[in-house]
């Protein structure tokens, strides 16, 4: 298989995940890391045995074919645009961009340069979510007609030493955690037609509970308690609760209701877990374990295969097919998320202006083929 040379821009905490797991995929060859802070780049390079470049040098490096954008979300658009302008494929952490206009701009540029753009999250490629997709595709629960999703906690200020950006425009639970849930819903059901929501910020400030700034107040300038309704093109309606204002709850992460049964799906933030099915007689049982490699625990007791989307993109480039974590999917997810926030601000239904194809499923055999 042809390998693509991989460079990484952004050497923060998430970079360790990419640097650790990229080598398990045979289509990826790590070449270099870069950061505006060269000390951070040098430290990561030494830790993982790759080259430390300046950002400019990485963008012109002849051995780098695809650049992974691990910068903060506020500069995702600007950095990904630079990557494309340098003539290299781009893969971004989530969310791809913060506005629909930015997403359309990247899509236009990538098409003009015949380059690929991919974006996390790729957790929907995990064994649990692919097993749920296989059950839906097989008709095990009939046609999906509805569902509920809940991602709720009390935010990051208790443990994160610098949580400011979580509570500013461009973050909040919808844009920070929402990509995992919304992308998985699109993968399982298809594109979204319209959204409505109520969106508020219960607390005007948060108190940092950890680190050098412990006790400092952080202002909240974005909604942190959102309850949304999603209407899908296929007619299904799903309730999404996304909140950082909740101390405790007993809601399941994701449930989908079909005309002939129900599916109970584990946290879309992760690759693995147990999928359960509910039948018309009221019984709920776990689906039998299958051999999908992206559901096998490989980090403590969890399955973590981040870079799967990047590896699939690299393989797709070589094979001349579309990749699963593609720009159409990422832009549509941004349309849904920003639509939810706009619906909450304006107290109305918002129609989507984009769509996408439902990503192709990833069978156990196809997943095994991506691994070394």
C-alpha positions as MATLAB code, in Angstrom:
seq = 'XXXXXXXXXXXXXXXXXXXXXXXXXXXXXXXXXXXXXXXXXXXXXXXXXXXXXXXXXXXXXXXXXXXXXXXXXXXXXXXXXXXXXXXXXXXXXXXXXXXXXXXXXXXXXXXXXXXXXXXXXXXXXXXXXXXXXXXXXXXXXXXXXXXXXXXXXXXXXXXXXXXXXXXXXXXXXXXXXXXXXXXXXXXXXXXXXXXXXXXXXXXXXXXXXXXXXXXXXXXXXXXXXXXXXXXXXXXXXXXXXXXXXXXXXXXXXXXXXXXXXXXXXXXXXXXXXXXXXXXXXXXXXXXXXXXXXXXXXXXXXXXXXXXXXXXXXXXXXXXXXXXXXXXXXXXXXXXXXXXXXXXXXXXXXXXXXXXXXXXXXXXXXXXXXXXX';
ca = [
       0.000    0.000    0.000;
       1.181    3.520   -0.784;
       1.988    5.500    2.348;
       1.364    9.206    2.706;
       3.837   11.349    4.599;
       2.092   12.977    7.546;
       2.944   16.275    9.200;
       1.213   17.689   12.269;
       0.648   21.349   13.093;
      -0.159   21.869   16.772;
       1.732   20.088   19.542;
      -0.742   20.352   22.410;
      -2.249   17.471   24.360;
      -4.217   15.981   21.455;
      -1.042   15.607   19.399;
       0.124   12.754   21.651;
      -2.915   10.724   20.578;
      -2.168   11.178   16.880;
       1.542   10.549   17.331;
       0.885    7.411   19.328;
      -1.753    5.842   17.100;
      -0.747    6.871   13.568;
       1.932    4.137   13.415;
      -0.685    1.374   13.802;
      -2.112    2.298   10.384;
      -0.129    1.126    7.379;
      -1.086    4.013    5.063;
       0.461    6.649    7.364;
       4.126    7.592    7.718;
       4.820   10.250   10.352;
       7.402   12.775    9.164;
       7.352   15.951   11.235;
       5.579   18.134   13.784;
       5.339   21.915   13.941;
       4.024   24.536   16.327;
       4.259   28.310   16.703;
       6.049   27.389   19.939;
       9.218   25.620   18.804;
       9.897   24.377   22.325;
       6.638   22.422   22.148;
       7.512   21.107   18.681;
      10.995   20.049   19.747;
       9.630   18.278   22.826;
       7.061   16.298   20.838;
       9.598   15.481   18.119;
      12.060   14.112   20.652;
       9.356   12.133   22.428;
       8.103   10.396   19.284;
      11.195   10.292   17.087;
      10.049   12.619   14.311;
      11.373   15.874   12.893;
      10.558   19.288   14.383;
       9.839   21.892   11.690;
       8.665   25.445   11.696;
       5.149   25.770   10.340;
       6.478   27.274    7.112;
       9.036   24.487    6.685;
       6.466   21.768    7.271;
       4.115   23.284    4.689;
       6.863   23.164    2.063;
       8.413   19.830    3.120;
       8.608   17.496    0.085;
       8.129   14.385    2.243;
       4.814   15.606    3.724;
       1.694   14.813    1.702;
      -1.041   15.469    4.263;
      -1.008   17.886    7.174;
      -3.048   17.296   10.330;
      -4.415   20.491   11.872;
      -4.453   20.171   15.673;
      -4.594   23.871   16.476;
      -7.333   25.512   18.541;
     -10.767   25.658   16.839;
     -10.647   29.438   16.422;
      -7.829   29.087   13.874;
      -8.867   25.791   12.234;
     -10.088   27.600    9.130;
      -7.000   29.778    8.685;
      -4.554   26.910    9.197;
      -6.429   24.448    6.983;
      -6.599   27.097    4.266;
      -2.806   27.542    4.486;
      -2.357   23.775    4.179;
      -4.445   23.649    1.005;
      -2.749   26.712   -0.443;
       0.567   24.919    0.101;
      -0.704   22.109   -2.138;
      -1.150   19.488    0.575;
      -4.118   17.443    1.704;
      -5.587   18.530    5.051;
      -7.116   16.688    7.987;
      -8.496   18.750   10.867;
      -9.488   18.053   14.417;
     -13.120   18.824   15.188;
     -14.905   21.016   14.451;
     -13.618   21.578   10.930;
     -14.568   25.282   11.089;
     -16.776   27.527   13.186;
     -19.035   28.932   10.466;
     -20.736   27.509    7.418;
     -19.152   30.219    5.255;
     -15.685   29.039    6.278;
     -16.590   25.466    5.438;
     -17.854   26.376    1.992;
     -14.694   28.381    1.369;
     -12.509   25.370    2.174;
     -14.663   23.077    0.041;
     -14.303   25.433   -2.942;
     -10.532   25.746   -2.488;
     -10.008   21.991   -2.094;
     -12.012   21.288   -5.238;
     -10.069   23.886   -7.222;
      -6.750   22.338   -6.166;
      -7.931   18.716   -6.404;
      -6.990   18.128   -2.777;
      -8.699   16.178   -0.004;
      -9.983   17.610    3.265;
     -10.906   15.334    6.136;
     -12.077   16.083    9.634;
     -12.523   14.407   12.972;
     -14.432   12.978   14.663;
     -13.701    9.496   13.381;
     -15.132    7.706   16.412;
     -18.171    6.729   14.303;
     -15.788    4.280   12.603;
     -15.489    2.455   15.940;
     -16.625   -1.116   16.394;
     -19.699   -0.266   18.460;
     -21.049    2.346   16.071;
     -20.348    0.204   13.019;
     -22.190   -2.663   14.678;
     -25.167   -0.364   15.245;
     -24.974    0.698   11.595;
     -24.887   -2.952   10.484;
     -27.996   -3.681   12.553;
     -29.831   -0.729   10.999;
     -28.728   -1.634    7.486;
     -29.892   -5.223    8.047;
     -33.344   -3.980    9.078;
     -33.080   -5.413   12.583;
     -35.106   -2.529   14.085;
     -36.984   -1.484   10.968;
     -36.944    2.117    9.785;
     -35.406    4.621   12.217;
     -38.180    7.021   13.242;
     -36.736    8.806   16.272;
     -34.200    8.925   19.024;
     -32.630   10.735   21.953;
     -29.064   11.835   22.670;
     -27.669   13.340   25.851;
     -24.185   14.704   26.525;
     -24.376   16.392   29.909;
     -21.927   17.320   32.656;
     -20.899   20.377   34.609;
     -18.201   21.523   32.232;
     -14.443   21.594   32.387;
     -13.667   24.325   34.905;
     -13.250   21.899   37.822;
     -10.296   20.084   36.228;
      -8.982   22.151   33.306;
      -6.367   24.755   34.340;
      -7.265   27.085   31.443;
     -10.930   26.463   30.574;
     -11.652   29.960   29.192;
     -12.114   28.958   25.533;
     -14.736   26.331   26.384;
     -17.121   29.105   27.421;
     -16.550   31.491   24.522;
     -18.217   31.715   21.086;
     -16.924   28.885   18.931;
     -17.059   26.408   21.798;
     -19.748   25.449   24.280;
     -21.115   21.889   24.384;
     -22.633   21.962   20.885;
     -19.445   22.842   18.987;
     -17.020   21.111   21.382;
     -18.749   17.789   22.114;
     -21.609   17.963   19.637;
     -19.504   16.870   16.641;
     -19.252   13.324   18.046;
     -23.005   12.976   18.475;
     -24.151   14.770   15.350;
     -21.620   13.044   13.092;
     -22.650    9.658   14.447;
     -26.332   10.472   13.914;
     -25.622   11.403   10.293;
     -23.649    8.174    9.907;
     -26.518    6.118   11.342;
     -29.576    7.939    9.938;
     -28.412   10.230    7.130;
     -28.428   13.999    6.623;
     -30.437   16.500    8.672;
     -33.239   18.581    7.172;
     -33.947   21.174    9.892;
     -33.340   21.957   13.566;
     -34.923   23.858   16.433;
     -33.620   24.502   19.936;
     -33.718   26.336   23.226;
     -30.277   27.568   24.258;
     -29.298   29.342   27.474;
     -26.320   29.962   29.751;
     -27.345   29.244   33.335;
     -24.185   30.581   34.939;
     -22.620   33.911   33.992;
     -19.170   32.826   35.097;
     -17.263   29.688   36.061;
     -14.666   29.313   38.816;
     -11.459   27.498   37.898;
     -10.935   24.603   40.297;
      -7.463   23.434   39.364;
      -3.959   24.683   38.591;
      -2.211   28.019   38.968;
      -5.400   29.988   38.301;
      -7.536   28.144   40.843;
     -10.304   30.382   42.155;
     -10.253   32.734   39.140;
     -13.590   33.527   37.509;
     -14.064   32.803   33.797;
     -16.857   34.647   31.920;
     -19.442   32.612   30.012;
     -20.275   34.130   26.623;
     -21.894   31.213   24.790;
     -24.888   28.943   25.502;
     -24.050   26.062   27.830;
     -27.484   24.436   28.161;
     -29.030   23.429   24.833;
     -32.060   21.274   24.080;
     -32.475   20.672   20.354;
     -34.785   18.860   17.959;
     -33.312   17.425   14.757;
     -35.514   16.526   11.789;
     -33.761   14.177    9.382;
     -34.300   13.916    5.656;
     -35.655   10.380    6.130;
     -38.347   11.731    8.477;
     -36.792   10.675   11.782;
     -36.865   13.153   14.677;
     -34.203   13.131   17.386;
     -33.915   15.047   20.644;
     -30.407   16.237   21.568;
     -29.554   17.526   25.028;
     -26.114   19.134   25.284;
     -25.304   20.818   28.574;
     -22.460   21.878   30.839;
     -24.946   23.021   33.483;
     -25.881   19.576   34.844;
     -24.384   18.052   37.988;
     -25.801   14.554   37.452;
     -28.294   12.702   35.247;
     -29.430    9.208   34.250;
     -29.969    9.727   30.519;
     -28.412    7.295   28.069;
     -25.874    8.644   25.591;
     -27.790    7.619   22.483;
     -30.974    5.678   21.766;
     -32.515    5.177   18.338;
     -36.095    4.033   17.879;
     -37.134    2.005   14.858;
     -40.466    0.861   13.553;
     -39.642   -2.691   14.742;
     -37.358   -2.146   17.735;
     -34.823    0.081   19.458;
     -31.042    0.412   19.580;
     -29.051    1.542   22.607;
     -25.697    2.929   21.465;
     -22.670    3.746   23.647;
     -20.993    7.142   23.922;
     -20.104    8.466   20.429;
     -17.058   10.157   21.987;
     -15.444    6.714   22.052;
     -14.933    3.859   19.596;
     -16.095    0.874   21.627;
     -18.775   -0.323   23.988;
     -21.783   -2.600   23.925;
     -24.731   -2.126   21.591;
     -28.089   -3.333   22.864;
     -31.304   -4.022   20.989;
     -34.878   -3.807   22.219;
     -37.534   -5.980   20.612;
     -41.312   -5.502   20.360;
     -41.846   -7.850   23.339;
     -39.944   -5.445   25.578;
     -36.767   -7.480   25.972;
     -33.444   -5.651   25.778;
     -30.353   -7.734   25.028;
     -26.765   -7.045   24.065;
     -25.773   -7.731   20.492;
     -23.275  -10.550   20.198;
     -19.662   -9.406   20.114;
     -18.167   -9.265   16.643;
     -14.608   -9.093   15.384;
     -14.439   -5.407   14.394;
     -10.878   -4.353   15.327;
     -11.850   -0.770   16.192;
     -13.887   -2.035   19.122;
     -11.044   -3.916   20.810;
      -9.715   -2.192   23.974;
      -6.169   -0.979   23.388;
      -5.793    1.870   25.899;
      -6.524    0.798   29.457;
     -10.061   -0.611   29.172;
     -11.117    1.462   26.142;
     -10.826    1.174   22.392;
      -8.976    4.166   20.942;
      -8.304    4.206   17.210;
      -8.035    7.918   16.503;
      -6.294    8.351   13.166;
      -8.684    5.806   11.640;
     -10.339    8.601    9.660;
      -6.958    9.902    8.531;
      -5.840    6.413    7.526;
      -9.070    5.861    5.586;
      -8.497    9.179    3.795;
      -4.942    8.198    2.871;
      -6.157    4.838    1.557;
      -9.015    6.497   -0.329;
      -6.593    8.856   -2.074;
      -4.557    5.861   -3.256;
      -7.694    3.939   -4.287;
      -9.423    6.881   -5.969;
     -12.556    6.638   -3.835;
     -14.239    9.013   -1.400;
     -13.100    8.947    2.210;
     -15.554    8.572    5.059;
     -14.560   11.593    7.186;
     -14.957   13.838    4.170;
     -15.517   17.568    3.861;
     -19.181   17.207    2.854;
     -19.906   15.344    6.091;
     -17.884   17.836    8.162;
     -19.506   20.903    6.587;
     -22.985   19.423    7.018;
     -22.228   18.763   10.702;
     -21.128   22.402   11.055;
     -24.383   23.470    9.355;
     -26.353   21.424   11.898;
     -24.407   22.695   14.915;
     -24.462   26.358   13.952;
     -28.107   25.938   12.966;
     -28.880   24.668   16.485;
     -27.208   27.710   18.026;
     -28.968   30.073   15.613;
     -32.320   28.418   16.283;
     -31.797   28.894   20.008;
     -30.847   32.537   19.619;
     -33.748   33.320   17.279;
     -36.289   30.878   18.806;
     -37.324   29.322   15.477;
     -36.810   26.368   13.132;
     -33.709   26.599   10.931;
     -33.472   24.695    7.641;
     -30.146   23.224    6.601;
     -28.584   24.669    3.459;
     -26.182   21.747    2.998;
     -26.488   18.003    2.766;
     -24.161   15.036    2.409;
     -24.175   11.383    1.519;
     -24.448    8.979    4.414;
     -20.863    7.786    4.987;
     -20.108    4.287    3.793;
     -20.064    1.703    6.546;
     -16.698    0.236    7.600;
     -16.825   -3.535    7.844;
     -14.499   -5.544   10.106;
     -12.605   -6.686    7.026;
     -12.156   -3.132    5.738;
     -11.008   -1.974    9.170;
      -8.490   -4.806    9.479;
      -7.080   -3.801    6.087;
      -6.208   -0.330    7.425;
      -4.019   -1.704   10.220;
      -0.351   -2.625   10.076;
];
